[in-house]
Amino acid sequence: MRHDILSRPAAAVASLTFDEGESLTCEVGGMIAMSPGFEVETTTRKKNSQGGGLIKGLKRMLAGESLFLNHFTATSSDQTLILGPRLLGDVVHRRLHGGAMIVQGSSWLASSSDIEIDATWQGFGKALFSGEGMFWLKCHGEGDLFLNSFGAIYEVRVDGEYVVDTGHIVAFDDTLQFSIGKASGSWIGSFLGGEGLVCRFSGQGRLLCQSHNPPSFGALLGPKLKPR
Protein backbone atom coordinates (compact mmCIF):
# COMPACT_ATOMS: atom_id res chain seq x y z
CA MET A 1 0.00 0.00 0.00
CA ARG A 2 1.26 3.45 -0.94
CA HIS A 3 0.03 6.60 0.77
CA ASP A 4 0.04 10.35 0.19
CA ILE A 5 -1.27 12.97 2.65
CA LEU A 6 -2.92 15.87 0.81
CA SER A 7 -3.76 19.45 1.91
CA ARG A 8 -1.83 19.38 5.20
CA PRO A 9 -2.33 20.61 7.83
CA ALA A 10 -5.59 22.57 7.69
CA ALA A 11 -7.84 20.15 5.78
CA ALA A 12 -5.80 16.98 5.28
CA VAL A 13 -6.96 13.75 3.67
CA ALA A 14 -5.14 10.47 3.06
CA SER A 15 -4.94 9.15 -0.51
CA LEU A 16 -4.07 5.44 -0.48
CA THR A 17 -3.20 3.19 -3.43
CA PHE A 18 -3.62 -0.59 -3.04
CA ASP A 19 -2.35 -3.64 -4.87
CA GLU A 20 -4.66 -6.61 -5.27
CA GLY A 21 -5.44 -8.32 -1.96
CA GLU A 22 -4.24 -5.47 0.28
CA SER A 23 -6.70 -4.27 2.90
CA LEU A 24 -7.21 -1.47 5.41
CA THR A 25 -9.48 -1.01 8.43
CA CYS A 26 -10.93 2.46 9.07
CA GLU A 27 -13.50 4.23 11.19
CA VAL A 28 -17.08 4.28 9.98
CA GLY A 29 -17.74 7.34 7.81
CA GLY A 30 -14.04 7.95 7.05
CA MET A 31 -14.27 7.13 3.32
CA ILE A 32 -14.52 10.15 1.00
CA ALA A 33 -14.11 8.43 -2.37
CA MET A 34 -12.73 5.21 -3.82
CA SER A 35 -12.09 3.26 -7.01
CA PRO A 36 -14.69 0.62 -7.93
CA GLY A 37 -12.34 -2.31 -7.27
CA PHE A 38 -12.86 -2.63 -3.51
CA GLU A 39 -14.71 -5.13 -1.40
CA VAL A 40 -16.13 -3.41 1.71
CA GLU A 41 -17.01 -5.32 4.86
CA THR A 42 -18.45 -3.86 8.07
CA THR A 43 -17.93 -5.77 11.31
CA THR A 44 -17.46 -5.21 15.04
CA ARG A 45 -14.10 -6.96 15.07
CA LYS A 46 -10.70 -7.03 13.39
CA LYS A 47 -10.70 -8.45 9.86
CA ASN A 48 -10.42 -12.26 9.79
CA SER A 49 -10.72 -12.36 13.59
CA GLN A 50 -12.77 -15.08 15.20
CA GLY A 51 -15.13 -13.94 17.97
CA GLY A 52 -14.81 -11.24 20.62
CA GLY A 53 -15.95 -8.51 18.28
CA LEU A 54 -18.93 -7.21 20.22
CA ILE A 55 -17.03 -6.72 23.48
CA LYS A 56 -14.17 -4.93 21.73
CA GLY A 57 -16.66 -2.83 19.79
CA LEU A 58 -18.39 -1.72 22.98
CA LYS A 59 -15.01 -0.83 24.51
CA ARG A 60 -14.18 1.25 21.41
CA MET A 61 -17.46 3.12 21.89
CA LEU A 62 -16.35 4.01 25.43
CA ALA A 63 -13.16 5.42 23.87
CA GLY A 64 -15.19 7.65 21.53
CA GLU A 65 -15.11 5.49 18.39
CA SER A 66 -17.84 3.59 16.56
CA LEU A 67 -19.08 0.12 17.45
CA PHE A 68 -18.35 -0.97 13.87
CA LEU A 69 -15.24 -1.04 11.68
CA ASN A 70 -15.07 -0.81 7.89
CA HIS A 71 -12.63 -3.13 6.09
CA PHE A 72 -11.60 -2.21 2.52
CA THR A 73 -9.91 -4.91 0.42
CA ALA A 74 -8.67 -4.28 -3.13
CA THR A 75 -9.90 -6.85 -5.66
CA SER A 76 -7.47 -5.62 -8.33
CA SER A 77 -4.28 -3.54 -8.53
CA ASP A 78 -3.93 0.27 -8.47
CA GLN A 79 -7.12 0.91 -6.52
CA THR A 80 -7.36 4.27 -4.74
CA LEU A 81 -9.10 5.04 -1.45
CA ILE A 82 -9.39 8.57 -0.01
CA LEU A 83 -10.03 8.96 3.72
CA GLY A 84 -10.72 12.10 5.75
CA PRO A 85 -11.31 13.03 9.41
CA ARG A 86 -14.53 14.37 10.90
CA LEU A 87 -12.93 17.65 12.06
CA LEU A 88 -10.86 20.11 10.02
CA GLY A 89 -7.28 19.29 10.74
CA ASP A 90 -4.28 17.13 10.01
CA VAL A 91 -3.63 13.51 9.08
CA VAL A 92 -0.33 11.72 9.77
CA HIS A 93 1.03 8.26 9.01
CA ARG A 94 3.08 6.20 11.42
CA ARG A 95 4.56 2.75 10.86
CA LEU A 96 4.38 0.38 13.82
CA HIS A 97 7.07 -2.30 14.12
CA GLY A 98 5.65 -4.51 16.84
CA GLY A 99 5.27 -1.71 19.39
CA ALA A 100 2.11 0.06 20.56
CA MET A 101 0.69 3.57 20.51
CA ILE A 102 -1.98 4.90 22.86
CA VAL A 103 -4.40 7.00 20.82
CA GLN A 104 -6.88 9.58 22.09
CA GLY A 105 -10.36 8.29 21.26
CA SER A 106 -11.35 10.42 18.26
CA SER A 107 -7.85 10.55 16.69
CA TRP A 108 -7.75 7.05 15.14
CA LEU A 109 -8.57 7.18 11.42
CA ALA A 110 -7.38 3.89 9.92
CA SER A 111 -4.80 1.12 10.20
CA SER A 112 -3.56 -2.02 8.48
CA SER A 113 -5.66 -5.11 9.06
CA ASP A 114 -2.76 -6.64 11.04
CA ILE A 115 -2.91 -3.85 13.64
CA GLU A 116 -4.88 -4.80 16.74
CA ILE A 117 -7.21 -2.04 17.99
CA ASP A 118 -8.33 -2.28 21.58
CA ALA A 119 -9.42 0.09 24.34
CA THR A 120 -7.16 0.69 27.32
CA TRP A 121 -8.33 1.89 30.73
CA GLN A 122 -6.70 5.07 31.98
CA GLY A 123 -8.46 5.25 35.35
CA PHE A 124 -11.06 7.48 36.94
CA GLY A 125 -8.59 10.11 38.17
CA LYS A 126 -6.84 10.69 34.86
CA ALA A 127 -10.13 10.66 32.96
CA LEU A 128 -11.78 13.13 35.33
CA PHE A 129 -8.95 15.63 35.37
CA SER A 130 -7.54 15.27 31.87
CA GLY A 131 -10.87 16.09 30.21
CA GLU A 132 -10.63 12.92 28.09
CA GLY A 133 -12.56 9.65 28.25
CA MET A 134 -11.84 6.83 30.66
CA PHE A 135 -10.75 4.60 27.75
CA TRP A 136 -8.17 5.34 25.06
CA LEU A 137 -7.36 3.16 22.06
CA LYS A 138 -4.30 0.94 22.11
CA CYS A 139 -2.98 0.17 18.62
CA HIS A 140 -0.32 -2.52 18.51
CA GLY A 141 1.27 -4.90 16.02
CA GLU A 142 3.11 -4.30 12.76
CA GLY A 143 1.70 -2.18 9.95
CA ASP A 144 0.46 1.27 8.96
CA LEU A 145 -1.41 3.60 11.30
CA PHE A 146 -3.21 6.80 10.25
CA LEU A 147 -4.15 9.41 12.85
CA ASN A 148 -6.13 12.65 12.58
CA SER A 149 -6.49 15.77 14.70
CA PHE A 150 -8.18 19.11 15.16
CA GLY A 151 -5.58 21.52 13.81
CA ALA A 152 -2.00 20.62 12.91
CA ILE A 153 -0.13 17.64 14.36
CA TYR A 154 3.43 17.99 15.60
CA GLU A 155 5.71 15.31 17.03
CA VAL A 156 7.86 15.57 20.15
CA ARG A 157 10.62 13.08 20.95
CA VAL A 158 10.40 12.87 24.73
CA ASP A 159 13.57 11.94 26.59
CA GLY A 160 12.88 12.75 30.22
CA GLU A 161 9.84 14.97 30.78
CA TYR A 162 7.45 17.03 28.68
CA VAL A 163 4.30 18.97 29.63
CA VAL A 164 1.19 19.24 27.40
CA ASP A 165 -2.05 21.09 28.04
CA THR A 166 -4.93 18.64 28.41
CA GLY A 167 -7.00 18.25 25.26
CA HIS A 168 -3.99 18.61 22.93
CA ILE A 169 -2.86 14.97 23.02
CA VAL A 170 -3.26 12.89 19.84
CA ALA A 171 -1.20 9.77 20.61
CA PHE A 172 1.93 8.56 22.35
CA ASP A 173 4.17 5.49 22.55
CA ASP A 174 3.25 3.13 25.35
CA THR A 175 6.81 3.55 26.66
CA LEU A 176 5.70 6.94 28.02
CA GLN A 177 3.86 7.49 31.30
CA PHE A 178 1.84 10.55 32.23
CA SER A 179 0.27 12.13 35.27
CA ILE A 180 -2.13 15.04 35.72
CA GLY A 181 -0.95 18.17 37.51
CA LYS A 182 -1.25 21.95 37.69
CA ALA A 183 0.41 24.21 35.14
CA SER A 184 2.11 26.57 37.62
CA GLY A 185 3.23 26.47 41.22
CA SER A 186 -0.25 27.07 42.67
CA TRP A 187 -3.76 25.98 41.75
CA ILE A 188 -5.05 29.56 41.80
CA GLY A 189 -2.29 30.73 39.47
CA SER A 190 -2.89 27.82 37.10
CA PHE A 191 -6.60 28.55 36.66
CA LEU A 192 -6.35 32.36 36.66
CA GLY A 193 -3.67 32.07 33.98
CA GLY A 194 -6.08 30.08 31.79
CA GLU A 195 -3.91 26.95 31.71
CA GLY A 196 -5.54 24.87 34.43
CA LEU A 197 -4.47 21.21 34.30
CA VAL A 198 -1.65 19.73 32.26
CA CYS A 199 -0.37 16.26 31.39
CA ARG A 200 3.20 15.61 32.51
CA PHE A 201 4.83 12.91 30.37
CA SER A 202 7.93 11.04 31.42
CA GLY A 203 10.15 8.38 29.83
CA GLN A 204 11.37 7.96 26.27
CA GLY A 205 9.18 7.83 23.19
CA ARG A 206 7.14 9.72 20.61
CA LEU A 207 4.36 12.11 21.59
CA LEU A 208 1.95 13.52 18.99
CA CYS A 209 0.10 16.73 19.85
CA GLN A 210 -2.55 18.79 18.07
CA SER A 211 -2.38 22.56 17.76
CA HIS A 212 -6.06 23.13 18.60
CA ASN A 213 -8.34 21.92 21.38
CA PRO A 214 -11.86 20.70 20.40
CA PRO A 215 -13.47 21.37 23.85
CA SER A 216 -12.11 24.93 23.93
CA PHE A 217 -13.36 25.54 20.38
CA GLY A 218 -16.77 24.16 21.29
CA ALA A 219 -16.98 26.37 24.38
CA LEU A 220 -16.14 29.42 22.25
CA LEU A 221 -18.51 28.54 19.39
CA GLY A 222 -21.46 27.25 21.43
CA PRO A 223 -22.75 30.59 22.81
CA LYS A 224 -22.73 32.06 19.28
CA LEU A 225 -25.05 29.42 17.84
CA LYS A 226 -28.77 30.11 17.67
CA PRO A 227 -30.91 27.86 19.89
CA ARG A 228 -32.96 25.25 18.00
Secondary structure by P-SEA (a helix, b strand, c coil): cbbbbcccccbbbbbbbbcccccccccccccccccccbbbbbcccccccccaaaaaaaaaaaaccccbbbbbbbcccbbbbbbbccccbbbbbbbbccbbbbbcccccccccccbbbbbbbccaaaaaccccccbbbbbbcbbbbbbbcccbbbbbbcccbbbbcccccccccccbbbbbbbccccaaaaaaacccbbbbbbcbbbbbbbcccaaaaaaaaccccccc
